[in-house]
Amino acid sequence: MFLELDRVGLAYRAQGTLRNAVQSLSLTLQKGELGVLIGPSGCGKTSLLRAIAGLERPTSGRVRLDGEVQSDAALDVHLAPETRRIGMVFQDYALFPHLSVAQNVAFGLHALPNGRRAERVREMLDAVGLDGAAERLPHQLSGGQQQRIALARALAPSPRLLLLDEPFSSLDVDLRERLAHEVRLILERSATTALFVTHDQLEAFAIGDRIGVMNQGRIEQWDDPYTLYHRPATRFVADFIGHGVFTPASIVSTPAGPVVRTALGDLADVDECPLPDAYPQGLCDVLLRADDIVHDDAAPVSARIERKAFRGSEFLYTLRLASGEQILAHVPSHHNHQVGEWIGIRAEVDHVVTFERSSEG
């Protein structure tokens, strides 16, 4: 493993109280992989980045990079940030306003001879598609261009690991998504191992080979994007990622095998679900995502539209079944039904995910 965090903890003392920002957190990242940390504000994402960079000293656990121990609380080892060869990109870009683009990129290359330094700057500007902007000042560039300059500056010294703390948060939505794809291509071409922090799920899915969902200083799940979405390991992950609801269900045995019985009918694709005796009396909650629900006027089940949100190509409908359950559904936008209408729906679930019945259920 290229990056290995083993039960890392980080605590701060604030107003006389010890606060655990990161708690016994473990994850691994292979060389060349792009990892993403996502979670609610205050869950410890940035604190973890700072611990990896050496800007904070872990209070427990160990950080290893390329086989070398960077921090080990038990052995009282903590290498200084400048010895770790770790690059960082921040959300405010941190460019020097009085220096040209080329001078900004060259800032961390003082050890190189002048000729090689200039060559490296040209390589980096070409890599981020701004080779014609070398003599311009940062304020003469757009926000997206400034972020690419910050990326070029971080990559110029050839760091072993790149850490990016919400690098696109100050940009508009369309630019964020486009820049996320561009940055992924730049990092892939340079074979850079990177770990991002973001609060944007679309950004996380656009960038990450591995995504970690954090909650209260812990990793709830560290997985590839597809598995994270379709096979959430915990109820928190299922609730945090994507649009969906938990609705009461039961796992029952039938002659054809176990099924998950819901108000929308039986769900049969339960190969990876628990057996009926996994929950008391088989009672559980099933995760129904908005893309699991299909608008079908011929379906035997109808639901009343309570709310609708226009998303361009689709609506996100909030629906209420006659039995009282609330359901979300993505519906093509040419199906422009009105709030209060009843429409036919059916469940089309390829990945059935169940959890223990909520006490509120």
HELIX and SHEET records of a PDB file:
HELIX    1   1 LYS A   45  ALA A   53  1                                   9    
HELIX    2   2 PRO A   81  THR A   83  5                                   3    
HELIX    3   3 VAL A  101  VAL A  105  1                                   5    
HELIX    4   4 ALA A  106  GLY A  108  5                                   3    
HELIX    5   5 ASN A  114  ALA A  127  1                                  14    
HELIX    6   6 ASP A  131  ALA A  133  5                                   3    
HELIX    7   7 PRO A  138  GLN A  140  5                                   3    
HELIX    8   8 GLY A  143  LEU A  155  1                                  13    
HELIX    9   9 VAL A  173  ARG A  189  1                                  17    
HELIX   10  10 GLN A  201  ILE A  207  1                                   7    
HELIX   11  11 PRO A  225  HIS A  230  1                                   6    
HELIX   12  12 ARG A  235  PHE A  240  1                                   6    
HELIX   13  13 PRO A  276  ALA A  278  5                                   3    
HELIX   14  14 PRO A  280  GLY A  282  5                                   3    
HELIX   15  15 ALA A  290  ASP A  292  5                                   3    
SHEET    1   A 5 THR A  17  LEU A  29  0                                        
SHEET    2   A 5 LEU A   3  ALA A  14 -1                                        
SHEET    3   A 5 SER A  60  LEU A  65 -1                                        
SHEET    4   A 5 GLU A  68  ASP A  72 -1                                        
SHEET    5   A 5 VAL A  77  HIS A  78 -1                                        
SHEET    1   B 6 ILE A  86  VAL A  89  0                                        
SHEET    2   B 6 LEU A 161  ASP A 165  1                                        
SHEET    3   B 6 ALA A 194  THR A 198  1                                        
SHEET    4   B 6 LEU A  34  ILE A  38  1                                        
SHEET    5   B 6 ARG A 210  ASN A 215  1                                        
SHEET    6   B 6 ARG A 218  ASP A 223 -1                                        
SHEET    1   C 5 GLY A 265  LEU A 267  0                                        
SHEET    2   C 5 GLY A 257  THR A 262 -1                                        
SHEET    3   C 5 GLY A 244  THR A 254 -1                                        
SHEET    4   C 5 LEU A 283  ARG A 289 -1                                        
SHEET    5   C 5 THR A 354  GLU A 356 -1                                        
SHEET    1   D 5 ILE A 293  HIS A 295  0                                        
SHEET    2   D 5 TRP A 342  ALA A 347 -1                                        
SHEET    3   D 5 VAL A 301  PHE A 310 -1                                        
SHEET    4   D 5 GLU A 314  LEU A 321 -1                                        
SHEET    5   D 5 GLN A 326  PRO A 332 -1                                        
END                                                                             
